[in-house]
Amino acid sequence: MERLFTRPWLKAYSGLSINISAALFISAFVGLTISFPKSIIEFAGLTVHIFFGIVFLLTTVWCETEIEK
């Protein structure tokens, strides 16, 4: 089966997704440190940041395993 992405594209996307993941985790934890979520909307935003941080982290792991093949 032919690969969908070539190695340089996977490497670039891997670097981009790890940086996005770090930014989402930092924004979630710094926002939590500055002010604890007082409403359900702020808590939902915090949860979304953590969720997408995990998604981008898993995307990075997937890209790195595809590069190793």
C-alpha positions as CSV (number, residue, x, y, z in Angstrom):
1,M,0.0,0.0,0.0
2,E,1.3,3.4,-0.9
3,R,1.9,5.9,1.8
4,L,-0.4,8.9,1.9
5,F,2.4,11.3,3.2
6,T,6.1,11.2,2.4
7,R,8.7,11.4,5.1
8,P,9.4,15.2,4.9
9,W,5.7,16.0,5.2
10,L,5.3,13.6,8.2
11,K,8.4,15.1,9.9
12,A,7.1,18.7,9.4
13,Y,3.6,17.8,10.6
14,S,5.1,16.0,13.6
15,G,7.1,19.0,14.6
16,L,4.0,21.3,14.1
17,S,1.7,19.0,16.1
18,I,4.0,18.7,19.1
19,N,4.3,22.5,19.2
20,I,0.5,22.9,19.0
21,S,0.1,20.3,21.7
22,A,2.5,22.1,24.0
23,A,0.8,25.4,23.4
24,L,-2.6,23.9,24.3
25,F,-1.3,22.3,27.5
26,I,0.4,25.5,28.5
27,S,-2.7,27.6,27.8
28,A,-4.8,25.2,29.8
29,F,-2.5,25.0,32.9
30,V,-1.5,28.7,32.9
31,G,-5.2,29.6,32.6
32,L,-6.0,27.3,35.5
33,T,-3.2,28.8,37.6
34,I,-4.2,32.4,37.0
35,S,-7.9,31.9,37.6
36,F,-9.8,28.8,38.6
37,P,-12.7,28.2,36.2
38,K,-15.7,29.9,37.8
39,S,-18.3,28.9,35.3
40,I,-19.2,25.8,33.2
41,I,-18.1,27.6,30.0
42,E,-14.6,28.3,31.4
43,F,-14.4,24.6,32.5
44,A,-15.5,23.4,29.1
45,G,-12.8,25.6,27.5
46,L,-10.2,24.1,29.8
47,T,-11.4,20.6,29.0
48,V,-11.3,21.3,25.3
49,H,-7.7,22.6,25.5
50,I,-6.6,19.5,27.3
51,F,-8.5,17.1,25.0
52,F,-7.0,18.7,21.8
53,G,-3.5,18.7,23.5
54,I,-3.8,15.0,23.9
55,V,-5.1,14.6,20.3
56,F,-2.1,16.5,18.9
57,L,0.3,14.5,21.1
58,L,-1.1,11.2,19.8
59,T,-0.9,12.6,16.3
60,T,2.8,13.3,16.9
61,V,3.3,9.7,18.2
62,W,1.6,8.3,15.1
63,C,3.7,10.5,12.7
64,E,6.9,9.4,14.4
65,T,6.0,5.7,14.2
66,E,5.2,6.2,10.5
67,I,8.6,7.8,9.9
68,E,10.3,4.9,11.6
69,K,8.7,2.3,9.3
